[in-house]
Amino acid sequence: MSRTAVMLHDNAEEVSRVERLLAGHRLRLLRCEQVDELEQLLTTCRECLVLLNLEINGVDNELLRRVSKACDQVQIIGISRRPYHPELEQALRSHLRAVIARPIDDDELTLCLRGAMDL
């Protein structure tokens, strides 16, 4: 797996916390705040870890399908305050590796990273 992660998120404080955590695992973080930026970044990678705020406009089943196809190997971890996303039911079954709660807990994210990236 690549040593780079891409994060679609709109909370600078949470992004900074995640960036520090990833740096401890020698992972570089690329940030984006809009779906278009995410899709553009993914055109340059073969394998990727994507941390995706499920509450951002434009995040839907179709986006998750496109993200899954954008890289040869992609691991998607969702981030959300909501425990249930009926509008993402299909994607939750087939495209997301895990969903972690906001505010982001370092231990929960580390556990997901270990599963997704064999850390």
C-alpha positions in Angstrom: 0.0 0.0 0.0 1.1 3.5 -0.8 2.6 5.6 2.0 0.2 8.4 1.1 -3.4 9.0 2.3 -5.9 11.4 0.8 -8.4 13.1 3.2 -11.7 14.7 2.1 -12.7 16.7 5.1 -13.9 20.2 6.1 -12.6 20.5 9.7 -9.1 21.9 9.8 -8.6 20.8 13.5 -9.5 17.2 12.8 -7.4 17.1 9.6 -4.4 18.3 11.6 -4.9 15.7 14.3 -5.1 13.0 11.6 -2.1 14.3 9.8 0.0 14.1 13.1 -1.3 10.5 13.7 -0.5 9.4 10.1 3.0 11.0 10.3 3.7 8.7 13.3 3.0 5.8 10.9 5.1 7.4 8.2 2.1 8.2 6.0 1.9 11.5 4.1 -1.5 13.2 4.0 -2.9 15.1 1.0 -5.9 17.3 2.0 -8.9 18.3 0.0 -12.2 19.9 0.9 -14.3 19.2 -2.2 -15.2 16.1 -4.2 -13.6 17.5 -7.4 -10.3 17.9 -5.6 -10.4 14.3 -4.3 -11.2 12.9 -7.7 -8.3 14.9 -9.3 -5.8 13.7 -6.7 -6.9 10.1 -7.2 -6.0 10.2 -10.9 -2.3 10.2 -10.0 -2.3 7.2 -7.7 -2.2 3.4 -8.2 -2.9 2.5 -4.6 -4.3 4.8 -2.0 -5.9 5.2 1.4 -8.8 7.5 1.3 -10.3 9.1 4.5 -13.7 10.4 3.5 -16.0 12.7 5.5 -19.4 11.2 4.6 -21.2 14.4 5.4 -19.6 16.6 2.7 -21.8 17.6 -0.3 -21.4 15.2 -3.2 -20.5 12.1 -1.2 -22.9 9.5 -2.5 -23.0 5.9 -3.8 -21.8 7.0 -7.2 -18.8 8.9 -5.8 -17.8 5.9 -3.8 -18.0 3.7 -6.9 -15.8 6.1 -8.8 -13.3 6.3 -6.0 -13.1 2.5 -5.8 -12.3 2.4 -9.5 -9.9 5.3 -9.6 -6.9 3.3 -8.1 -5.8 -0.3 -8.6 -5.9 -0.7 -4.9 -7.9 1.7 -2.7 -8.9 1.5 0.9 -11.7 3.8 1.9 -12.4 4.7 5.6 -15.5 6.8 6.1 -15.7 9.5 8.9 -19.1 10.6 10.2 -21.0 12.1 13.2 -24.1 10.1 12.1 -24.3 6.4 13.0 -26.5 5.5 10.1 -26.4 6.6 6.4 -29.3 5.0 4.6 -28.4 7.0 1.4 -25.1 5.2 1.3 -26.3 1.7 2.1 -24.9 0.2 -1.1 -21.5 1.8 -0.7 -21.3 0.8 3.0 -21.6 -2.8 2.0 -19.2 -2.8 -0.9 -16.8 0.1 -1.0 -16.0 1.3 2.6 -13.5 -0.6 4.7 -14.8 1.0 7.9 -16.6 4.1 9.3 -15.2 5.9 12.3 -17.1 8.4 14.5 -16.5 12.1 14.7 -14.9 13.6 16.6 -12.1 11.3 15.5 -10.7 9.1 18.2 -6.9 8.4 17.6 -7.2 4.8 18.9 -10.1 4.0 16.6 -8.4 5.5 13.6 -5.2 3.6 14.4 -7.1 0.3 14.6 -8.7 1.0 11.2 -5.3 2.0 9.7 -3.8 -1.3 10.9 -6.6 -3.2 9.2 -6.5 -1.2 6.0 -2.8 -0.9 5.5 -1.2 -3.7 7.5 0.7 -1.3 9.8 
